[in-house]
């Protein structure tokens, strides 16, 4: 919506800064105003500052940044509201929206899609008033790079009619770059005939009314919490035992360190629970940090090893914990999916678990002056359900300010209130359930010893075989379910970023010399287990056949990629068996299981994961001749893990006396038998359904895959965060400080 500004002062310019986290919005605002007005610390609320510059009255509004690699709906509701309401801070509306991007950070297709999602709420007219502002640090020739080299940048420039500006945020005293920016803003305003951008009044009214209702409910919740407060225990506890629960990146380890007042927990991932102790505020404190999980992973898809560790966590602080702290970040939306995951995992600990649970919000410093009650009310039913289930018990931690002892003391007081409400009864795990878990673990550890002994014998055989020299050429085919790490594994094996995450549905092929061998790697598209339309399974069959029939090189190994953060069920084994079926029974002699994302395990051996998962996974590995390997795709600098993989493949080839062989005419006939019915079915399908790529819409597998594919529309958050952190070191942009990484699934 546009409104004329002719009646307003011609020397006034109102500017709103939009963009992802760490793009440099606050630094940009400070440079424009010529002084440090905006706090560089990331927060929810927008900030408004004014200054007179060269006879112009300049108003700048800095908005909260969105997650650059997560979908729009993953931003908290308060964040989304404040971004829209920020336009009311420079009434009647901004003359210019500066879309701030850090040119040092990769701006790929996925980031472009996320940006579009976040800009869509302002309507198409917003682009008429938008200038893309690229922040950089002493980067010569950056304009040529933007114009010629980056297609996604070029798309963005086309949306803004080629309006952009480059701001060197290191050179804060460079007045000409600000003068040039204001000149571009004035030219744009003239092109818009003096009109400013204005959000539709009804939209703002609805949003303002919504915020008022939320604030009213927040006050009611605050009164309700105060009324339920007890006086606590007559004799304060001399010892407090705490178990931390939550997903990966929620801040559990940081919370444990804040409680104990020292660096007791390593934030490095681990599937095992860790117990640490210390003396705090005159009490003996025991804290158990449990393994994290994927945020959207329901219980049925969670590995048995993780679930057993959660059950065993309470036994690390005998006779039992006084309280469980459910750790939740305030800077990520709490959706119904996450609520259901929390409910399922909590219920495995017993129906009375909620009586002993307190929700602990991390990164509370981002709330600034916003009350936690308003945050709860704004997030909606999902989070409110959890809070209500916990008897309205919640606490906020500022993990950045670890020196604030009051927040820890207040937490202890709430724990004592909880204990008093439970008549001093601590949480006790059912003896029967605990014994079942311990017996299962004992049997798994016995199996681990057997597997390690077998692997040691194979290693000795490989060492003798290595004296014969390496294979000169090797052909590998990667296949596996969606999100199992095929792309990342392929890049790690080749030692370069050659494969790109894509939904093309076609095989990808690359060759490179690795460890003295000429490798050819074919990466096939993933498939969905329990696909009700059977489309992805048929596609996987076809692509696997084509990896052999259309390849000029020999195939020495089929590498099945599996991710250790998901359970392996009978339906997974069935899907894999069906996909390999056209290649004949002998294909299993040429197949090796490759476990990816193994950084999740920490120091836990892969054999314990395999043994804990049960007979189904063990049966699959036995069918592959007990050939398996672990690949940490995050540690691409460790060449030894790739070398060991290639040695295992060479051992397999030697045992098979050559590569995989099957008459190509037979394979092509099998390919035709699969392709013709698929082509016929495809021609009969509705074009709208085709556009959806036949993603399953019902059934157990579809429910899970819809969640995984939703996360797969964004880049891997870990990689993105690492690149952002590196940029911060050199650019001085707004810092995320010690915010742990969030998890999203790779589209492999």
C-alpha positions, 0 to 999 in steps of 0.5 A: 500500500502506498501513500502520498507524502507531499504534505510531510516535510520534504527534508524527512526520510524514514527508513526501516532495516530488514534482514536475517540475523547477523546481516549487519542491520544494527551496524548499518543503522549506527553508520547511517546515524553517525553514532552508536545508537543501536545495540548490536545484541540480537533481540525481539523488539524493534528499535527507533532512533533519529538524527539530523544528517546534512539537513535531513531529519532521518528516522531509522527503525531496526527490526529483529532479524529472522533466521536466514536458513529456517522457514518463516514459521520457525520464527517466534510469533512475537518476532513476526509481530514485532517486524510488522509492527515496526512499520508503525514506529515511523508513522505514517510509513517508511520512505525506504526499506533497506534489505540488509544482507552480508555479502560475506555469507553465502546467499544460495537458493534456499536463503532466497526462498526464506527471504521471500517467505519473510518479505511476503507478509508485506505484499508485492508493493514493498519491493517498490520501496526496497533497496538491497544493502550489502554489508561487507568488510574491505572487499574490493570489487564486491559490486562486480561480484554481485552483478556478474557472479551471483545468480540469486543476488541478481534475482534480488536486484531484479525485484528491486529494479537494480537498486542496491548499495554496498556499505563497508561497515568497518569504515564507520567514518566514511561519510560519502558512502552514507551520502551516496546511500541517502541520494539513492533513497531520494531518487527512489522516493522521487521515482515513487512520486513522493509516496511512502510504503504503508501496511494496510490499516486493517492488517495493523489494526488486527495485529494490534488487537491481537497483541492487546489480547495477548498482553491481557492474557499474559497479565492474567497468567502472571496473576495466576502464577503468583496465586499458585506460589507456595511458601516453599519448604520450611527447611530448604533443601541441602541437596538438589538433583536436576535432570535436563531434557530438551532437543539439540541446540536448546541450551541444555549444556549451557544451562547446566554450566550456568547452574553450577557456575562453571564450565562443567558440561561440554556442548559437544554432542553426545548420546550418553547422559553426563552427571556433574556436581558442585556447591552452589548457594550453600547447596550440593547440586547434582545436574544430569545433562541428557542426550539431545534429539531432533526437535521434530522427532516423534518417539517412534522414530527416535533411536532406542539408544537415545530413549534408553539413555533418557530412562537411565538418566535418573539413575545417575542421581540416586535416589532420584531427581527432584526436578526435570528442567525442560529446556526450550529456546525463546528464539525459535517457534514452538509448534504443535509438532514440537509439542507432540514430540515433547509429550511423547518423550515425556510420557515414556518417563511416566504419567507423574513426570509433569508433577516434577517438571519446570520449563526453562527458557534459554536465551532470555536476554533476547526478550529484553523487556518482554515478559515471559508470560507475553512470550507464552501467550503469543506462541499459542496453544502448543506452548501453553499446553506444555506450560499448563501441563507443568502447573505453570512452572517456568523460569527464564535463563540468560545464558550469556550473563552467567555471572547473574547469580540471582537467576540461579537462586530464583530457580532453586526457590522454584524447585523447592516450591515444586518439591513442596507441592510434591510433599517432598517426594522426588521422581522415582523411575519404575523398578520394572522399567529400569530393570528392562532397560538395564538388561537390554543395555547389558545384552547390547554391550555383549553384542558390541564386544562380539562386533568389535572382535570381528571388526578387529580380525577384519582390520588385520586382514585388511592390513595384510591385503594393503601390501598388494597395493591400492586399486587404481579405479573405483566406482561407488553408488550412494543410495539411501532414504531421504535425509540420510546424508548421501550428498554430504557423504559424497562430498566428504568422500571426494574431499570437495563440495561437488554435489549440491542438495537438490530435488531434481530426481536425477542421479548425480555423478562426479569423479576425482582422485582420492588417496591415490585412487580415481574415484567415480561417485554416483549419488542417487535421489532419496526415497520415502519409506511407507510411501503410499503412492510407491512413487519414490520407491519406484524412482529409487529402483529406476535410478539405482538400475540406471547408475549401473546401466548408464555408467561407463565405469564399473561399479565396485560398491553400493553404499547404503547411507543411514543416519544415526539420529533416526530409528531403523524399523522393519519398514526401512529394511523392507523398502531397501530390500525392494529397491535392491531387488532388480539388481539380483541377490548378488548385489548384497555382496557388493553393499556396505552400510555407511552411517552418517551424522555420527557426531551425534554419538560423541564417544559412543561406539557405532556398535552400541547404536547397532546393537541397541536398535535390535534385530532388524538393523543387525539383520540388514548389516549381516546381509551386507556381510557385516560391512559397515563404516562410520563417516563424520560428515562434519569433520571433512578434514579427517582424511583417514576416515575416507581412506579406511572406507576405501580400504574396506571397499577394496577388501570387499572387491577382493572377496568378490573377485571383482566388481558388481556384474550383471548382464546389462541387457537383463538390467535394461529389461528390468528398467523397462518393466519399472519405467513403462508403468511409471510413465503410464501412471504419470500421464494419468495423474493430475498436474497439481498432484505432480507438482507436489512430487507425490509427497505422501499425505497419509500413513505413518511414514508420510507423517514423518517425512512431511516433517523431515521434508519441511526442514529439508527446504532449508540448508543445514543450519550447522553449516550456515551457522559456522559460516555466519560465525566466521563472518562475525570474526572479521566483520564485527556484525551483530553476534549470536554469542554462544547460541548453540546450533539448531538442527534441520535435516539435510536434503540428501 
